[in-house]
């Protein structure tokens, strides 16, 4: 295998393993951490449970929310917020209006609406209940992470076995390539004396 191809293969393998490990470890950490303020590197992630933001984000997608204050949120941003202080549920809707210093209270409030809804939400969201803005989402990943969170003790051995399997498979093919190179070198070595003998015979 050419050197460049080997370097690419190693880099790609490392990337895949690190990505799988990050998803697995992140899911486990979030599973055991019951704090409402849990975050990883300034981000929180949530699984979309309803179709109110379709087609931007669909049920089962995982969205990554960057923690932000109200001064960094503008109309058109998609935000995740707690619609009620008496509930642990979260909603993700788009900001349709930003009300700075609402009614002289000094509090910034937001009007929101789901992309799939025909009207704005009937309630205002004050800045204290806003988590942040959605930076991006990954389709269907929410289902995967949810399964890992609930069944991590099953997934962890499977991930280890798959990693070991691919490592052994890679070693097997690399050994096959080495054997082919040795056979080619052996054939060349066997041909060289024959050629030399023919030359010597011609000289005599």
MODELLER restraints for C-alpha pairs under 7 A, 6 or more apart:
rsr = mdl.restraints
at = mdl.atoms
rsr.add(forms.Gaussian(group=physical.xy_distance, feature=features.Distance(at['CA:27:A'], at['CA:145:A']), mean=6.00, stdev=0.5))
rsr.add(forms.Gaussian(group=physical.xy_distance, feature=features.Distance(at['CA:27:A'], at['CA:148:A']), mean=6.47, stdev=0.5))
rsr.add(forms.Gaussian(group=physical.xy_distance, feature=features.Distance(at['CA:27:A'], at['CA:149:A']), mean=5.53, stdev=0.5))
rsr.add(forms.Gaussian(group=physical.xy_distance, feature=features.Distance(at['CA:28:A'], at['CA:149:A']), mean=5.82, stdev=0.5))
rsr.add(forms.Gaussian(group=physical.xy_distance, feature=features.Distance(at['CA:28:A'], at['CA:152:A']), mean=6.84, stdev=0.5))
rsr.add(forms.Gaussian(group=physical.xy_distance, feature=features.Distance(at['CA:31:A'], at['CA:149:A']), mean=5.36, stdev=0.5))
rsr.add(forms.Gaussian(group=physical.xy_distance, feature=features.Distance(at['CA:42:A'], at['CA:66:A']), mean=6.04, stdev=0.5))
rsr.add(forms.Gaussian(group=physical.xy_distance, feature=features.Distance(at['CA:42:A'], at['CA:67:A']), mean=5.86, stdev=0.5))
rsr.add(forms.Gaussian(group=physical.xy_distance, feature=features.Distance(at['CA:43:A'], at['CA:64:A']), mean=6.42, stdev=0.5))
rsr.add(forms.Gaussian(group=physical.xy_distance, feature=features.Distance(at['CA:43:A'], at['CA:65:A']), mean=5.40, stdev=0.5))
rsr.add(forms.Gaussian(group=physical.xy_distance, feature=features.Distance(at['CA:43:A'], at['CA:66:A']), mean=4.59, stdev=0.5))
rsr.add(forms.Gaussian(group=physical.xy_distance, feature=features.Distance(at['CA:43:A'], at['CA:67:A']), mean=6.04, stdev=0.5))
rsr.add(forms.Gaussian(group=physical.xy_distance, feature=features.Distance(at['CA:44:A'], at['CA:64:A']), mean=5.87, stdev=0.5))
rsr.add(forms.Gaussian(group=physical.xy_distance, feature=features.Distance(at['CA:44:A'], at['CA:65:A']), mean=5.16, stdev=0.5))
rsr.add(forms.Gaussian(group=physical.xy_distance, feature=features.Distance(at['CA:44:A'], at['CA:66:A']), mean=6.60, stdev=0.5))
rsr.add(forms.Gaussian(group=physical.xy_distance, feature=features.Distance(at['CA:45:A'], at['CA:62:A']), mean=6.65, stdev=0.5))
rsr.add(forms.Gaussian(group=physical.xy_distance, feature=features.Distance(at['CA:45:A'], at['CA:63:A']), mean=5.54, stdev=0.5))
rsr.add(forms.Gaussian(group=physical.xy_distance, feature=features.Distance(at['CA:45:A'], at['CA:64:A']), mean=4.50, stdev=0.5))
rsr.add(forms.Gaussian(group=physical.xy_distance, feature=features.Distance(at['CA:45:A'], at['CA:65:A']), mean=5.87, stdev=0.5))
rsr.add(forms.Gaussian(group=physical.xy_distance, feature=features.Distance(at['CA:46:A'], at['CA:62:A']), mean=5.67, stdev=0.5))
rsr.add(forms.Gaussian(group=physical.xy_distance, feature=features.Distance(at['CA:46:A'], at['CA:63:A']), mean=5.47, stdev=0.5))
rsr.add(forms.Gaussian(group=physical.xy_distance, feature=features.Distance(at['CA:46:A'], at['CA:64:A']), mean=6.78, stdev=0.5))
rsr.add(forms.Gaussian(group=physical.xy_distance, feature=features.Distance(at['CA:47:A'], at['CA:60:A']), mean=6.01, stdev=0.5))
rsr.add(forms.Gaussian(group=physical.xy_distance, feature=features.Distance(at['CA:47:A'], at['CA:61:A']), mean=5.85, stdev=0.5))
rsr.add(forms.Gaussian(group=physical.xy_distance, feature=features.Distance(at['CA:47:A'], at['CA:62:A']), mean=4.62, stdev=0.5))
rsr.add(forms.Gaussian(group=physical.xy_distance, feature=features.Distance(at['CA:47:A'], at['CA:63:A']), mean=6.43, stdev=0.5))
rsr.add(forms.Gaussian(group=physical.xy_distance, feature=features.Distance(at['CA:47:A'], at['CA:142:A']), mean=4.75, stdev=0.5))
rsr.add(forms.Gaussian(group=physical.xy_distance, feature=features.Distance(at['CA:48:A'], at['CA:58:A']), mean=6.54, stdev=0.5))
rsr.add(forms.Gaussian(group=physical.xy_distance, feature=features.Distance(at['CA:48:A'], at['CA:59:A']), mean=5.00, stdev=0.5))
rsr.add(forms.Gaussian(group=physical.xy_distance, feature=features.Distance(at['CA:48:A'], at['CA:60:A']), mean=5.37, stdev=0.5))
rsr.add(forms.Gaussian(group=physical.xy_distance, feature=features.Distance(at['CA:48:A'], at['CA:61:A']), mean=5.46, stdev=0.5))
rsr.add(forms.Gaussian(group=physical.xy_distance, feature=features.Distance(at['CA:48:A'], at['CA:62:A']), mean=6.24, stdev=0.5))
rsr.add(forms.Gaussian(group=physical.xy_distance, feature=features.Distance(at['CA:49:A'], at['CA:59:A']), mean=5.18, stdev=0.5))
rsr.add(forms.Gaussian(group=physical.xy_distance, feature=features.Distance(at['CA:49:A'], at['CA:60:A']), mean=6.42, stdev=0.5))
rsr.add(forms.Gaussian(group=physical.xy_distance, feature=features.Distance(at['CA:50:A'], at['CA:59:A']), mean=5.45, stdev=0.5))
rsr.add(forms.Gaussian(group=physical.xy_distance, feature=features.Distance(at['CA:51:A'], at['CA:58:A']), mean=5.66, stdev=0.5))
rsr.add(forms.Gaussian(group=physical.xy_distance, feature=features.Distance(at['CA:51:A'], at['CA:59:A']), mean=5.74, stdev=0.5))
rsr.add(forms.Gaussian(group=physical.xy_distance, feature=features.Distance(at['CA:52:A'], at['CA:114:A']), mean=5.07, stdev=0.5))
rsr.add(forms.Gaussian(group=physical.xy_distance, feature=features.Distance(at['CA:52:A'], at['CA:115:A']), mean=6.31, stdev=0.5))
rsr.add(forms.Gaussian(group=physical.xy_distance, feature=features.Distance(at['CA:52:A'], at['CA:116:A']), mean=5.00, stdev=0.5))
rsr.add(forms.Gaussian(group=physical.xy_distance, feature=features.Distance(at['CA:52:A'], at['CA:117:A']), mean=6.20, stdev=0.5))
rsr.add(forms.Gaussian(group=physical.xy_distance, feature=features.Distance(at['CA:53:A'], at['CA:93:A']), mean=6.65, stdev=0.5))
rsr.add(forms.Gaussian(group=physical.xy_distance, feature=features.Distance(at['CA:53:A'], at['CA:114:A']), mean=5.04, stdev=0.5))
rsr.add(forms.Gaussian(group=physical.xy_distance, feature=features.Distance(at['CA:53:A'], at['CA:115:A']), mean=4.72, stdev=0.5))
rsr.add(forms.Gaussian(group=physical.xy_distance, feature=features.Distance(at['CA:53:A'], at['CA:116:A']), mean=5.43, stdev=0.5))
rsr.add(forms.Gaussian(group=physical.xy_distance, feature=features.Distance(at['CA:54:A'], at['CA:115:A']), mean=6.25, stdev=0.5))
rsr.add(forms.Gaussian(group=physical.xy_distance, feature=features.Distance(at['CA:54:A'], at['CA:116:A']), mean=5.50, stdev=0.5))
rsr.add(forms.Gaussian(group=physical.xy_distance, feature=features.Distance(at['CA:60:A'], at['CA:139:A']), mean=6.83, stdev=0.5))
rsr.add(forms.Gaussian(group=physical.xy_distance, feature=features.Distance(at['CA:60:A'], at['CA:140:A']), mean=4.81, stdev=0.5))
rsr.add(forms.Gaussian(group=physical.xy_distance, feature=features.Distance(at['CA:60:A'], at['CA:141:A']), mean=6.78, stdev=0.5))
rsr.add(forms.Gaussian(group=physical.xy_distance, feature=features.Distance(at['CA:60:A'], at['CA:142:A']), mean=5.05, stdev=0.5))
rsr.add(forms.Gaussian(group=physical.xy_distance, feature=features.Distance(at['CA:60:A'], at['CA:143:A']), mean=5.47, stdev=0.5))
rsr.add(forms.Gaussian(group=physical.xy_distance, feature=features.Distance(at['CA:61:A'], at['CA:137:A']), mean=6.44, stdev=0.5))
rsr.add(forms.Gaussian(group=physical.xy_distance, feature=features.Distance(at['CA:61:A'], at['CA:138:A']), mean=5.62, stdev=0.5))
rsr.add(forms.Gaussian(group=physical.xy_distance, feature=features.Distance(at['CA:61:A'], at['CA:139:A']), mean=4.31, stdev=0.5))
rsr.add(forms.Gaussian(group=physical.xy_distance, feature=features.Distance(at['CA:61:A'], at['CA:140:A']), mean=4.54, stdev=0.5))
rsr.add(forms.Gaussian(group=physical.xy_distance, feature=features.Distance(at['CA:61:A'], at['CA:141:A']), mean=5.66, stdev=0.5))
rsr.add(forms.Gaussian(group=physical.xy_distance, feature=features.Distance(at['CA:61:A'], at['CA:142:A']), mean=5.10, stdev=0.5))
rsr.add(forms.Gaussian(group=physical.xy_distance, feature=features.Distance(at['CA:62:A'], at['CA:137:A']), mean=5.34, stdev=0.5))
rsr.add(forms.Gaussian(group=physical.xy_distance, feature=features.Distance(at['CA:62:A'], at['CA:138:A']), mean=5.26, stdev=0.5))
rsr.add(forms.Gaussian(group=physical.xy_distance, feature=features.Distance(at['CA:62:A'], at['CA:139:A']), mean=6.43, stdev=0.5))
rsr.add(forms.Gaussian(group=physical.xy_distance, feature=features.Distance(at['CA:62:A'], at['CA:140:A']), mean=6.75, stdev=0.5))
rsr.add(forms.Gaussian(group=physical.xy_distance, feature=features.Distance(at['CA:62:A'], at['CA:141:A']), mean=5.39, stdev=0.5))
rsr.add(forms.Gaussian(group=physical.xy_distance, feature=features.Distance(at['CA:62:A'], at['CA:142:A']), mean=4.44, stdev=0.5))
rsr.add(forms.Gaussian(group=physical.xy_distance, feature=features.Distance(at['CA:63:A'], at['CA:134:A']), mean=6.49, stdev=0.5))
rsr.add(forms.Gaussian(group=physical.xy_distance, feature=features.Distance(at['CA:63:A'], at['CA:136:A']), mean=5.91, stdev=0.5))
rsr.add(forms.Gaussian(group=physical.xy_distance, feature=features.Distance(at['CA:63:A'], at['CA:137:A']), mean=4.10, stdev=0.5))
rsr.add(forms.Gaussian(group=physical.xy_distance, feature=features.Distance(at['CA:63:A'], at['CA:138:A']), mean=6.52, stdev=0.5))
rsr.add(forms.Gaussian(group=physical.xy_distance, feature=features.Distance(at['CA:64:A'], at['CA:134:A']), mean=5.69, stdev=0.5))
rsr.add(forms.Gaussian(group=physical.xy_distance, feature=features.Distance(at['CA:64:A'], at['CA:135:A']), mean=5.91, stdev=0.5))
rsr.add(forms.Gaussian(group=physical.xy_distance, feature=features.Distance(at['CA:64:A'], at['CA:136:A']), mean=5.70, stdev=0.5))
rsr.add(forms.Gaussian(group=physical.xy_distance, feature=features.Distance(at['CA:64:A'], at['CA:137:A']), mean=6.02, stdev=0.5))
rsr.add(forms.Gaussian(group=physical.xy_distance, feature=features.Distance(at['CA:65:A'], at['CA:132:A']), mean=5.87, stdev=0.5))
rsr.add(forms.Gaussian(group=physical.xy_distance, feature=features.Distance(at['CA:65:A'], at['CA:133:A']), mean=5.34, stdev=0.5))
rsr.add(forms.Gaussian(group=physical.xy_distance, feature=features.Distance(at['CA:65:A'], at['CA:134:A']), mean=4.30, stdev=0.5))
rsr.add(forms.Gaussian(group=physical.xy_distance, feature=features.Distance(at['CA:65:A'], at['CA:135:A']), mean=5.91, stdev=0.5))
rsr.add(forms.Gaussian(group=physical.xy_distance, feature=features.Distance(at['CA:66:A'], at['CA:132:A']), mean=5.33, stdev=0.5))
rsr.add(forms.Gaussian(group=physical.xy_distance, feature=features.Distance(at['CA:66:A'], at['CA:133:A']), mean=5.51, stdev=0.5))
rsr.add(forms.Gaussian(group=physical.xy_distance, feature=features.Distance(at['CA:66:A'], at['CA:134:A']), mean=6.31, stdev=0.5))
rsr.add(forms.Gaussian(group=physical.xy_distance, feature=features.Distance(at['CA:66:A'], at['CA:135:A']), mean=6.57, stdev=0.5))
rsr.add(forms.Gaussian(group=physical.xy_distance, feature=features.Distance(at['CA:67:A'], at['CA:131:A']), mean=5.74, stdev=0.5))
rsr.add(forms.Gaussian(group=physical.xy_distance, feature=features.Distance(at['CA:67:A'], at['CA:132:A']), mean=4.36, stdev=0.5))
rsr.add(forms.Gaussian(group=physical.xy_distance, feature=features.Distance(at['CA:67:A'], at['CA:133:A']), mean=6.84, stdev=0.5))
rsr.add(forms.Gaussian(group=physical.xy_distance, feature=features.Distance(at['CA:68:A'], at['CA:131:A']), mean=6.79, stdev=0.5))
rsr.add(forms.Gaussian(group=physical.xy_distance, feature=features.Distance(at['CA:68:A'], at['CA:132:A']), mean=4.57, stdev=0.5))
rsr.add(forms.Gaussian(group=physical.xy_distance, feature=features.Distance(at['CA:68:A'], at['CA:133:A']), mean=6.74, stdev=0.5))
rsr.add(forms.Gaussian(group=physical.xy_distance, feature=features.Distance(at['CA:69:A'], at['CA:132:A']), mean=7.00, stdev=0.5))
rsr.add(forms.Gaussian(group=physical.xy_distance, feature=features.Distance(at['CA:70:A'], at['CA:108:A']), mean=6.77, stdev=0.5))
rsr.add(forms.Gaussian(group=physical.xy_distance, feature=features.Distance(at['CA:70:A'], at['CA:127:A']), mean=5.78, stdev=0.5))
rsr.add(forms.Gaussian(group=physical.xy_distance, feature=features.Distance(at['CA:74:A'], at['CA:98:A']), mean=6.75, stdev=0.5))
rsr.add(forms.Gaussian(group=physical.xy_distance, feature=features.Distance(at['CA:75:A'], at['CA:95:A']), mean=5.00, stdev=0.5))
rsr.add(forms.Gaussian(group=physical.xy_distance, feature=features.Distance(at['CA:75:A'], at['CA:96:A']), mean=5.40, stdev=0.5))
rsr.add(forms.Gaussian(group=physical.xy_distance, feature=features.Distance(at['CA:75:A'], at['CA:97:A']), mean=5.66, stdev=0.5))
rsr.add(forms.Gaussian(group=physical.xy_distance, feature=features.Distance(at['CA:75:A'], at['CA:98:A']), mean=6.29, stdev=0.5))
rsr.add(forms.Gaussian(group=physical.xy_distance, feature=features.Distance(at['CA:76:A'], at['CA:94:A']), mean=5.98, stdev=0.5))
rsr.add(forms.Gaussian(group=physical.xy_distance, feature=features.Distance(at['CA:76:A'], at['CA:95:A']), mean=5.23, stdev=0.5))
rsr.add(forms.Gaussian(group=physical.xy_distance, feature=features.Distance(at['CA:76:A'], at['CA:96:A']), mean=6.21, stdev=0.5))
rsr.add(forms.Gaussian(group=physical.xy_distance, feature=features.Distance(at['CA:77:A'], at['CA:94:A']), mean=5.67, stdev=0.5))
rsr.add(forms.Gaussian(group=physical.xy_distance, feature=features.Distance(at['CA:77:A'], at['CA:95:A']), mean=5.58, stdev=0.5))
rsr.add(forms.Gaussian(group=physical.xy_distance, feature=features.Distance(at['CA:77:A'], at['CA:133:A']), mean=6.51, stdev=0.5))
rsr.add(forms.Gaussian(group=physical.xy_distance, feature=features.Distance(at['CA:78:A'], at['CA:92:A']), mean=6.72, stdev=0.5))
rsr.add(forms.Gaussian(group=physical.xy_distance, feature=features.Distance(at['CA:78:A'], at['CA:93:A']), mean=5.54, stdev=0.5))
rsr.add(forms.Gaussian(group=physical.xy_distance, feature=features.Distance(at['CA:78:A'], at['CA:94:A']), mean=4.16, stdev=0.5))
rsr.add(forms.Gaussian(group=physical.xy_distance, feature=features.Distance(at['CA:78:A'], at['CA:95:A']), mean=6.16, stdev=0.5))
rsr.add(forms.Gaussian(group=physical.xy_distance, feature=features.Distance(at['CA:78:A'], at['CA:133:A']), mean=5.56, stdev=0.5))
rsr.add(forms.Gaussian(group=physical.xy_distance, feature=features.Distance(at['CA:78:A'], at['CA:134:A']), mean=5.58, stdev=0.5))
rsr.add(forms.Gaussian(group=physical.xy_distance, feature=features.Distance(at['CA:79:A'], at['CA:92:A']), mean=5.49, stdev=0.5))
rsr.add(forms.Gaussian(group=physical.xy_distance, feature=features.Distance(at['CA:79:A'], at['CA:93:A']), mean=5.75, stdev=0.5))
rsr.add(forms.Gaussian(group=physical.xy_distance, feature=features.Distance(at['CA:79:A'], at['CA:94:A']), mean=6.08, stdev=0.5))
rsr.add(forms.Gaussian(group=physical.xy_distance, feature=features.Distance(at['CA:79:A'], at['CA:95:A']), mean=6.99, stdev=0.5))
rsr.add(forms.Gaussian(group=physical.xy_distance, feature=features.Distance(at['CA:79:A'], at['CA:132:A']), mean=5.57, stdev=0.5))
rsr.add(forms.Gaussian(group=physical.xy_distance, feature=features.Distance(at['CA:79:A'], at['CA:133:A']), mean=4.29, stdev=0.5))
rsr.add(forms.Gaussian(group=physical.xy_distance, feature=features.Distance(at['CA:79:A'], at['CA:134:A']), mean=5.79, stdev=0.5))
rsr.add(forms.Gaussian(group=physical.xy_distance, feature=features.Distance(at['CA:80:A'], at['CA:90:A']), mean=6.60, stdev=0.5))
rsr.add(forms.Gaussian(group=physical.xy_distance, feature=features.Distance(at['CA:80:A'], at['CA:91:A']), mean=5.52, stdev=0.5))
rsr.add(forms.Gaussian(group=physical.xy_distance, feature=features.Distance(at['CA:80:A'], at['CA:92:A']), mean=4.24, stdev=0.5))
rsr.add(forms.Gaussian(group=physical.xy_distance, feature=features.Distance(at['CA:80:A'], at['CA:93:A']), mean=6.69, stdev=0.5))
rsr.add(forms.Gaussian(group=physical.xy_distance, feature=features.Distance(at['CA:80:A'], at['CA:130:A']), mean=6.22, stdev=0.5))
rsr.add(forms.Gaussian(group=physical.xy_distance, feature=features.Distance(at['CA:80:A'], at['CA:131:A']), mean=5.57, stdev=0.5))
rsr.add(forms.Gaussian(group=physical.xy_distance, feature=features.Distance(at['CA:80:A'], at['CA:132:A']), mean=5.87, stdev=0.5))
rsr.add(forms.Gaussian(group=physical.xy_distance, feature=features.Distance(at['CA:80:A'], at['CA:133:A']), mean=6.32, stdev=0.5))
rsr.add(forms.Gaussian(group=physical.xy_distance, feature=features.Distance(at['CA:81:A'], at['CA:90:A']), mean=5.49, stdev=0.5))
rsr.add(forms.Gaussian(group=physical.xy_distance, feature=features.Distance(at['CA:81:A'], at['CA:91:A']), mean=5.48, stdev=0.5))
rsr.add(forms.Gaussian(group=physical.xy_distance, feature=features.Distance(at['CA:81:A'], at['CA:92:A']), mean=6.45, stdev=0.5))
rsr.add(forms.Gaussian(group=physical.xy_distance, feature=features.Distance(at['CA:81:A'], at['CA:129:A']), mean=5.56, stdev=0.5))
rsr.add(forms.Gaussian(group=physical.xy_distance, feature=features.Distance(at['CA:81:A'], at['CA:130:A']), mean=4.29, stdev=0.5))
rsr.add(forms.Gaussian(group=physical.xy_distance, feature=features.Distance(at['CA:81:A'], at['CA:131:A']), mean=5.33, stdev=0.5))
rsr.add(forms.Gaussian(group=physical.xy_distance, feature=features.Distance(at['CA:82:A'], at['CA:89:A']), mean=6.23, stdev=0.5))
rsr.add(forms.Gaussian(group=physical.xy_distance, feature=features.Distance(at['CA:82:A'], at['CA:90:A']), mean=4.66, stdev=0.5))
rsr.add(forms.Gaussian(group=physical.xy_distance, feature=features.Distance(at['CA:82:A'], at['CA:91:A']), mean=6.31, stdev=0.5))
rsr.add(forms.Gaussian(group=physical.xy_distance, feature=features.Distance(at['CA:82:A'], at['CA:129:A']), mean=5.27, stdev=0.5))
rsr.add(forms.Gaussian(group=physical.xy_distance, feature=features.Distance(at['CA:82:A'], at['CA:130:A']), mean=6.54, stdev=0.5))
rsr.add(forms.Gaussian(group=physical.xy_distance, feature=features.Distance(at['CA:83:A'], at['CA:90:A']), mean=6.59, stdev=0.5))
rsr.add(forms.Gaussian(group=physical.xy_distance, feature=features.Distance(at['CA:83:A'], at['CA:91:A']), mean=6.77, stdev=0.5))
rsr.add(forms.Gaussian(group=physical.xy_distance, feature=features.Distance(at['CA:83:A'], at['CA:125:A']), mean=6.84, stdev=0.5))
rsr.add(forms.Gaussian(group=physical.xy_distance, feature=features.Distance(at['CA:93:A'], at['CA:112:A']), mean=5.80, stdev=0.5))
rsr.add(forms.Gaussian(group=physical.xy_distance, feature=features.Distance(at['CA:93:A'], at['CA:113:A']), mean=5.38, stdev=0.5))
rsr.add(forms.Gaussian(group=physical.xy_distance, feature=features.Distance(at['CA:93:A'], at['CA:114:A']), mean=4.74, stdev=0.5))
rsr.add(forms.Gaussian(group=physical.xy_distance, feature=features.Distance(at['CA:94:A'], at['CA:112:A']), mean=5.30, stdev=0.5))
rsr.add(forms.Gaussian(group=physical.xy_distance, feature=features.Distance(at['CA:94:A'], at['CA:113:A']), mean=5.37, stdev=0.5))
rsr.add(forms.Gaussian(group=physical.xy_distance, feature=features.Distance(at['CA:94:A'], at['CA:114:A']), mean=6.00, stdev=0.5))
rsr.add(forms.Gaussian(group=physical.xy_distance, feature=features.Distance(at['CA:95:A'], at['CA:110:A']), mean=6.44, stdev=0.5))
rsr.add(forms.Gaussian(group=physical.xy_distance, feature=features.Distance(at['CA:95:A'], at['CA:111:A']), mean=5.85, stdev=0.5))
rsr.add(forms.Gaussian(group=physical.xy_distance, feature=features.Distance(at['CA:95:A'], at['CA:112:A']), mean=4.48, stdev=0.5))
rsr.add(forms.Gaussian(group=physical.xy_distance, feature=features.Distance(at['CA:95:A'], at['CA:113:A']), mean=6.64, stdev=0.5))
rsr.add(forms.Gaussian(group=physical.xy_distance, feature=features.Distance(at['CA:96:A'], at['CA:111:A']), mean=5.51, stdev=0.5))
rsr.add(forms.Gaussian(group=physical.xy_distance, feature=features.Distance(at['CA:96:A'], at['CA:112:A']), mean=5.25, stdev=0.5))
rsr.add(forms.Gaussian(group=physical.xy_distance, feature=features.Distance(at['CA:96:A'], at['CA:113:A']), mean=6.66, stdev=0.5))
rsr.add(forms.Gaussian(group=physical.xy_distance, feature=features.Distance(at['CA:97:A'], at['CA:110:A']), mean=5.76, stdev=0.5))
rsr.add(forms.Gaussian(group=physical.xy_distance, feature=features.Distance(at['CA:97:A'], at['CA:111:A']), mean=5.01, stdev=0.5))
rsr.add(forms.Gaussian(group=physical.xy_distance, feature=features.Distance(at['CA:98:A'], at['CA:109:A']), mean=6.13, stdev=0.5))
rsr.add(forms.Gaussian(group=physical.xy_distance, feature=features.Distance(at['CA:98:A'], at['CA:110:A']), mean=4.77, stdev=0.5))
rsr.add(forms.Gaussian(group=physical.xy_distance, feature=features.Distance(at['CA:98:A'], at['CA:111:A']), mean=6.56, stdev=0.5))
rsr.add(forms.Gaussian(group=physical.xy_distance, feature=features.Distance(at['CA:99:A'], at['CA:108:A']), mean=5.57, stdev=0.5))
rsr.add(forms.Gaussian(group=physical.xy_distance, feature=features.Distance(at['CA:99:A'], at['CA:109:A']), mean=5.04, stdev=0.5))
rsr.add(forms.Gaussian(group=physical.xy_distance, feature=features.Distance(at['CA:99:A'], at['CA:110:A']), mean=5.95, stdev=0.5))
rsr.add(forms.Gaussian(group=physical.xy_distance, feature=features.Distance(at['CA:100:A'], at['CA:107:A']), mean=6.60, stdev=0.5))
rsr.add(forms.Gaussian(group=physical.xy_distance, feature=features.Distance(at['CA:100:A'], at['CA:108:A']), mean=4.41, stdev=0.5))
rsr.add(forms.Gaussian(group=physical.xy_distance, feature=features.Distance(at['CA:100:A'], at['CA:109:A']), mean=6.51, stdev=0.5))
rsr.add(forms.Gaussian(group=physical.xy_distance, feature=features.Distance(at['CA:101:A'], at['CA:107:A']), mean=4.88, stdev=0.5))
rsr.add(forms.Gaussian(group=physical.xy_distance, feature=features.Distance(at['CA:101:A'], at['CA:108:A']), mean=5.33, stdev=0.5))
rsr.add(forms.Gaussian(group=physical.xy_distance, feature=features.Distance(at['CA:102:A'], at['CA:108:A']), mean=5.92, stdev=0.5))
rsr.add(forms.Gaussian(group=physical.xy_distance, feature=features.Distance(at['CA:102:A'], at['CA:109:A']), mean=6.43, stdev=0.5))
rsr.add(forms.Gaussian(group=physical.xy_distance, feature=features.Distance(at['CA:107:A'], at['CA:126:A']), mean=6.83, stdev=0.5))
rsr.add(forms.Gaussian(group=physical.xy_distance, feature=features.Distance(at['CA:108:A'], at['CA:126:A']), mean=5.96, stdev=0.5))
rsr.add(forms.Gaussian(group=physical.xy_distance, feature=features.Distance(at['CA:108:A'], at['CA:127:A']), mean=5.66, stdev=0.5))
rsr.add(forms.Gaussian(group=physical.xy_distance, feature=features.Distance(at['CA:109:A'], at['CA:124:A']), mean=6.29, stdev=0.5))
rsr.add(forms.Gaussian(group=physical.xy_distance, feature=features.Distance(at['CA:109:A'], at['CA:125:A']), mean=5.32, stdev=0.5))
rsr.add(forms.Gaussian(group=physical.xy_distance, feature=features.Distance(at['CA:109:A'], at['CA:126:A']), mean=4.20, stdev=0.5))
rsr.add(forms.Gaussian(group=physical.xy_distance, feature=features.Distance(at['CA:109:A'], at['CA:127:A']), mean=5.79, stdev=0.5))
rsr.add(forms.Gaussian(group=physical.xy_distance, feature=features.Distance(at['CA:110:A'], at['CA:124:A']), mean=5.76, stdev=0.5))
rsr.add(forms.Gaussian(group=physical.xy_distance, feature=features.Distance(at['CA:110:A'], at['CA:125:A']), mean=5.10, stdev=0.5))
rsr.add(forms.Gaussian(group=physical.xy_distance, feature=features.Distance(at['CA:110:A'], at['CA:126:A']), mean=6.36, stdev=0.5))
rsr.add(forms.Gaussian(group=physical.xy_distance, feature=features.Distance(at['CA:111:A'], at['CA:121:A']), mean=6.99, stdev=0.5))
rsr.add(forms.Gaussian(group=physical.xy_distance, feature=features.Distance(at['CA:111:A'], at['CA:124:A']), mean=5.40, stdev=0.5))
rsr.add(forms.Gaussian(group=physical.xy_distance, feature=features.Distance(at['CA:111:A'], at['CA:125:A']), mean=6.58, stdev=0.5))
rsr.add(forms.Gaussian(group=physical.xy_distance, feature=features.Distance(at['CA:112:A'], at['CA:120:A']), mean=5.86, stdev=0.5))
rsr.add(forms.Gaussian(group=physical.xy_distance, feature=features.Distance(at['CA:112:A'], at['CA:121:A']), mean=5.73, stdev=0.5))
rsr.add(forms.Gaussian(group=physical.xy_distance, feature=features.Distance(at['CA:113:A'], at['CA:119:A']), mean=6.62, stdev=0.5))
rsr.add(forms.Gaussian(group=physical.xy_distance, feature=features.Distance(at['CA:113:A'], at['CA:120:A']), mean=4.45, stdev=0.5))
rsr.add(forms.Gaussian(group=physical.xy_distance, feature=features.Distance(at['CA:113:A'], at['CA:121:A']), mean=5.43, stdev=0.5))
rsr.add(forms.Gaussian(group=physical.xy_distance, feature=features.Distance(at['CA:148:A'], at['CA:155:A']), mean=6.35, stdev=0.5))
